Amino acid sequence: MSPRRLYLDNAATSRPKPKAVYEAMARYATELGASGGRGAYTEAVETGELILECRQRLNRLFHGERAEHFVFTLNCSDALNLAIRGLIDPYTRGHVICTHIDHNSILRPIRALEERGWARATRVPVDGATGIIDPHDIRKALQPDTRFIAITHVSNVTGTIQPIREIGQIAREAGIPFIVDAAQSAGHVPLDLQADGIDLLAAPGHKGLLGRWAPGSCTFARVWKRSWPRSAKGEPDR
C-alpha cells in the first residue's frame, strides 16, 4: 500500500479542484467547444454567455465598477505585463514605484523598462522584521512624473500581507494608477477594488479561485487614457 501523500504546493496552483470545475470543463469540451463571440450558432452564443457570467461573478466578488472591465489573459504574469507596459509611454521617460520584495512578475518588466530607458524606478524598502511596507515611504517616493505604483499584495515567499488600502488611498490622492498583484491573495484575502483604490488588479484563476490551470485576469477598475505617438502606418510605435 502506497503511503498517503499530501499536496502542499497550493501557492503554485490549487489542487484538487472542486468537482464542479471538472464537470464544467468536461461539459464545455464535450457539448460546446466553441469560441465565444465568434459565431451566431447555439454553442458559440452559450459560450459567450458563460464568459459574460464569469465576468459578472468576478465583478461581484471584487466589487468592481463594471463586468466589462475584466479581461482574461494568458496568466497573472501576462496580466501584470499588460498593466505595466500599458501605462508607460516609451517616448516620455517616466517614473514608477515598486518594492524590493515584489514578485518577479512586477520586478522583471520594470527592470526591462529601465534597461530600455523608458522608465526610472524607485524600489521602496520593507521593514526588516515584518516584511511590511510603510505607506508613508510610498508617499515619499512620489515624483511629478510617477506613472504608476505596483505592489504584490501577498508574498509567495513570506506570506506577508501589504497594506494596499492605505497605499491605494495615497495613489488616488495623487491621481496615479495603482497596480496590485493578487496572485496569492485573490480567493484567500478579501479584495475590494473600489474601497482599496485599485486601478488594475492581476489575479490568477487557478490558485485561490480554484479554477483550471493557466487563465488569469486583468481587471481595469478605471480606464486610463494616454496619447501615443503614431507611426507612418497609423499604428503606435513599440
Secondary structure by P-SEA (a helix, b strand, c coil): ccccccccccccccccccaaaaaaaaaaaccccccccccccaaaaaaaaaaaaaaaaaaaaacccccccccccccaaaaaaaaaaaaccccccbbbbbccccccccaaaaaaaaaaccccccccccccccccccaaaaaaaccccccbbbbcccccccccccaaaaaaaaaaaacbbbbbbcccccccbbbbcccccccbbbbbcccccccccbbbbbbccbbbbbbbbbcccccccc
